[in-house]
Structures are given as C-alpha cells and as structure tokens.
Amino acid sequence: MQWEIGALPTVLGDGALLQQVMTNLRSNALKYSRHRRVAVIRVTSRMTAAEWGIEVKDNGAGSDPQHAGRLFGLFQRLHRTTVFEGTGVGLATVRRVILRHGGRVWADGRSGKGATFGFGLPRAE
C-alpha cells in the first residue's frame, strides 16, 4: 500500500460529516485497490476562484465510464458482492453531505485502470 497525501485545506462545514466523507472515499479507494500488487492512493486538493476541490485517486478496479452517473446513487453497485463487499451507501452518503454543504461531487474511472472520486466545496469569503 502506498499513500500519497497532499496538503489539504481548512474548509467551513460540519467537521464530523466532512470527516465521514473523507473516510468513505479513502475506504472506497482502499477496497477497490486491494487486488493490486502495489495499491497506490493519492489524496490531493486544488483551489479555484469558487471552490476547494479534493480528490481521492486509486489504481484499483475502476469502472466503466458509461456508469459514472450511477456511482453516487443509494444502493448502486457496479461490482459483484462476491468480489467487493459493501452496501452501496458510502458514495451516496458522500454526495448527500457535500450537496448539503453547497458543493458538488464527481467521479472518473476506467475499468481496470483505477478511479478518481472528488468533491468541491465553496470557498469561504
């Protein structure tokens, strides 16, 4: 396992809920990368004029890009439970928390090539 964690911003919001977002994204990356000889997970941030963006990228199983819209849905799964355990609630929780904070979520991945999950939160003025 190789973790690469960049500097992360201080943002305004419910600390417990935002911690849950980060836990869900890191756990997801860990779960879907565990079959790699060396799992690599990168956590990065970027700032724009409007928001802070945070991304968690892995080199794991990935997913077909045509299903990207389903990834944040409640109880939506793209992999069999015999291969990867889970209930399909983690990413739905991420989406709900981030939207409650006035932000947005995104996902990008390729089957067998890993995935990137991210969110943006409005910058405080």
C-alpha positions in Angstrom: 0.0 0.0 0.0 1.3 3.4 -1.0 -0.4 6.5 0.3 0.3 9.9 -1.2 -1.4 12.7 0.7 -1.0 16.3 -0.3 -1.7 19.4 1.7 -5.5 19.7 2.4 -7.3 22.9 3.0 -9.3 24.0 6.0 -12.9 24.4 5.0 -16.1 25.5 6.7 -18.6 22.9 7.5 -19.7 20.1 9.8 -16.4 18.5 10.9 -17.9 15.1 11.7 -19.8 14.9 8.4 -16.8 16.0 6.3 -14.6 13.5 8.2 -17.1 10.8 7.2 -16.8 11.9 3.5 -13.1 11.5 3.6 -13.3 8.2 5.4 -15.8 6.9 2.8 -13.6 8.0 -0.1 -10.4 6.6 1.4 -12.1 3.3 2.3 -13.6 3.0 -1.1 -10.2 3.5 -2.8 -8.6 1.0 -0.4 -11.3 -1.6 -1.0 -11.1 -1.4 -4.8 -7.3 -1.3 -4.9 -6.6 -4.3 -2.7 -6.1 -6.7 -5.5 -3.2 -4.7 -6.9 0.3 -5.9 -6.2 1.0 -2.3 -5.1 -2.1 -0.3 -4.3 -1.5 3.5 -4.8 -3.9 6.0 -3.3 -3.5 9.7 -3.8 -5.4 12.4 -2.0 -5.0 15.9 -3.5 -6.6 19.3 -3.3 -6.8 22.3 -5.6 -8.2 25.8 -5.3 -10.2 27.7 -7.8 -11.8 31.1 -7.5 -15.1 29.5 -6.5 -14.2 26.3 -4.6 -11.8 23.9 -2.9 -11.6 20.6 -4.8 -10.5 17.4 -3.1 -9.8 14.2 -5.0 -9.0 10.6 -4.0 -7.5 8.7 -6.8 -6.6 5.0 -6.8 -5.1 2.4 -9.2 -7.8 -0.2 -8.4 -10.6 -1.9 -10.3 -12.1 1.3 -11.8 -15.4 1.2 -13.6 -17.0 1.7 -17.0 -17.3 5.4 -17.7 -20.9 4.9 -19.0 -22.0 4.0 -15.5 -20.5 7.1 -13.8 -23.9 8.6 -13.2 -24.9 5.7 -11.0 -21.9 5.7 -8.7 -23.3 8.2 -6.2 -26.8 6.6 -6.1 -28.1 4.9 -3.0 -27.6 1.1 -3.1 -25.9 1.3 -6.5 -23.1 -1.2 -7.1 -21.1 -1.8 -10.2 -19.2 -4.9 -8.9 -20.5 -8.2 -7.5 -20.5 -8.5 -3.7 -18.5 -11.7 -4.1 -15.6 -9.6 -5.4 -16.0 -6.4 -3.4 -18.2 -6.2 -0.2 -20.3 -3.3 0.6 -23.9 -2.0 0.6 -23.8 0.9 -1.9 -24.3 3.5 0.7 -20.8 5.1 1.1 -20.7 7.2 -2.1 -24.4 8.1 -1.7 -23.5 9.5 1.8 -20.6 11.4 0.3 -23.0 13.0 -2.3 -25.6 13.9 0.3 -23.1 15.5 2.7 -21.4 17.5 0.0 -24.6 18.7 -1.5 -25.8 19.7 2.0 -22.6 21.9 2.2 -23.4 23.6 -1.1 -20.8 21.6 -3.0 -20.7 19.1 -5.9 -19.3 15.6 -6.5 -17.7 13.9 -9.5 -16.2 10.6 -10.5 -14.0 9.4 -13.3 -12.6 5.9 -13.9 -11.7 3.3 -16.4 -12.2 -0.5 -15.9 -9.0 -2.0 -14.6 -7.3 1.4 -14.6 -8.5 2.9 -11.3 -10.9 5.7 -10.3 -10.9 9.2 -9.1 -13.7 10.5 -6.8 -13.8 14.1 -5.9 -15.8 16.9 -4.4 -15.8 20.7 -4.4 -16.8 22.9 -1.5 -17.4 26.6 -1.9 -14.6 28.8 -0.7 -15.3 30.9 2.4 -15.4 34.6 1.8 
